[in-house]
Amino acid sequence: MSVILERDIKRGQCAWQFWRESAIKALGNGIEAMQINSNILNISLNDEALAVRYSLYLLENKVPGCAVEVRVAPFGAVKILEGPASDPHNLTPPDVIELEPKVWLRLASGVTKWHQEQDFGNISAIGERDDLSDILPL
């Protein structure tokens, strides 16, 4: 099952583009990168959800696979990168990365870097492949 419905892809693309552009504008207006979130950007919860789902869809297409699961609760999760898959009794891959929506959107859009968010404790990652800095921003 896809992280975003086919009928929502265009709306997701628009929401993602608007989030990125708003974040860049906020940076230009002096807002610190780590403070940027949908509330500060005046983006609705629905549009935030669409932006997250669409950007996860982009990630899934950029680096397909089943070895790492990226979770952005409560909006979506995708499996990415080639490598060992989950065992048949446990559908969770060996490597799992969990992020809040604001953290994911900042990383995916290039507002912040992986090490910045990790240093602030904003990334929960288990497994050998717990660093997506070579893949992000999208």
Buried (B, 14 or more C-beta within 10 A) or exposed (E): EEBBEEEBBEBBBBBBEBBBEBBBEBEEEEBEBBEBBBEEBEBEEEBBBBBBBBBBBBBBEEBEBBBBBBBBEEBBBBBBBEBEEBEEEEEEBBBBBBBBBBBBBBBBBBBBBBEBBBEEEBBBBEBEBBBBEEBBBB
